[in-house]
């Protein structure tokens, strides 16, 4: 059960605006600027959770596109290039490799469960 649906819809739609503007979901925005300081993308589980709670007034086609691109397209401070090259994150190349692996795995799990989002759109 979502206690404040209006807030959740506004929050998700603002994330989708950032996706439209920058090509990926927000990582950690502060004072209107993206800081890139988080090692994962916490917008992905929030959006997938809202989908399964049947939150309305969200462009779910755009949300699915945003989840896929934010999970696969390299952007500032993402480790996707290293992951694509080595198929794991070597600590001597990517610091916080274990934490990044866990964050990426969780986002991938959410994205995979969100695949049903694609089939229902």
C-alpha positions in Angstrom: 0.0 0.0 0.0 1.3 3.4 -0.9 0.5 6.1 1.6 1.1 9.2 -0.6 0.4 8.2 -4.2 0.4 11.8 -5.4 4.0 12.3 -4.1 5.1 9.0 -5.6 3.7 9.9 -9.1 5.4 13.3 -9.0 8.6 11.8 -7.9 8.7 9.2 -10.6 7.6 11.7 -13.3 10.4 14.0 -12.2 12.9 11.1 -12.6 11.5 10.5 -16.1 12.1 14.2 -16.9 15.8 13.8 -15.9 15.9 10.7 -18.1 14.5 12.6 -21.1 17.0 15.4 -20.4 20.2 13.4 -19.7 19.6 9.9 -21.0 19.6 8.1 -17.7 17.6 8.1 -14.4 18.9 10.3 -11.6 21.6 8.9 -9.4 21.9 11.5 -6.7 20.7 15.0 -7.5 21.5 17.8 -5.1 20.5 21.4 -5.5 19.3 20.8 -9.0 22.5 19.2 -10.2 23.5 15.5 -10.6 26.4 14.6 -8.3 27.0 11.0 -9.5 28.2 10.1 -6.0 26.1 6.9 -5.5 27.4 3.6 -6.8 24.0 2.3 -7.9 20.9 3.7 -9.4 18.2 3.7 -6.8 15.5 5.1 -9.1 15.2 1.7 -10.8 13.7 -0.2 -7.8 11.5 2.7 -6.9 10.0 2.7 -10.4 9.6 -1.0 -10.6 8.0 -1.1 -7.2 5.5 1.6 -8.2 4.6 -0.4 -11.3 3.8 -3.5 -9.3 1.7 -1.4 -6.9 -0.3 -0.3 -10.0 0.4 3.4 -9.6 -1.4 5.4 -12.3 -0.4 8.6 -14.2 3.1 7.4 -15.1 4.2 6.9 -18.7 5.2 3.2 -18.2 6.6 2.9 -21.8 9.0 5.7 -21.0 9.7 4.2 -17.6 10.7 0.9 -19.1 12.9 2.6 -21.6 14.6 4.6 -18.8 15.2 1.5 -16.7 16.8 -0.4 -19.6 19.0 2.5 -20.7 20.0 3.4 -17.2 21.0 -0.2 -16.6 23.0 -0.7 -19.8 24.3 2.6 -21.2 27.5 4.0 -19.7 27.4 7.4 -18.1 29.6 9.5 -15.8 30.9 7.3 -12.9 29.1 4.2 -14.1 31.2 1.0 -14.2 29.5 -0.4 -17.3 32.5 0.0 -19.6 34.7 -2.0 -17.1 32.0 -4.6 -16.6 31.5 -5.0 -20.4 35.2 -5.4 -20.9 36.0 -7.9 -18.1 32.6 -9.3 -17.2 33.4 -8.5 -13.6 34.8 -5.5 -11.7 38.5 -5.8 -10.8 39.3 -3.9 -7.7 42.5 -2.5 -9.1 40.6 -0.9 -11.9 37.2 0.0 -10.2 37.3 0.9 -6.5 34.3 -0.3 -4.4 34.0 -3.2 -6.9 32.1 -5.5 -4.5 29.6 -2.8 -3.5 29.1 -1.8 -7.1 28.6 -5.4 -8.1 25.9 -5.8 -5.4 24.2 -2.6 -6.4 24.3 -3.5 -10.1 23.0 -7.0 -9.3 20.1 -5.6 -7.3 19.2 -3.2 -10.1 19.4 -6.0 -12.6 17.1 -8.1 -10.5 14.6 -5.3 -10.3 14.9 -4.7 -14.1 14.4 -8.4 -14.8 11.3 -8.4 -12.7 10.3 -5.2 -14.4 10.5 -7.1 -17.7 6.9 -8.1 -17.1 6.3 -4.3 -17.3 7.4 -4.5 -20.9 4.9 -7.3 -21.7 2.0 -5.5 -20.0 2.5 -2.1 -21.7 
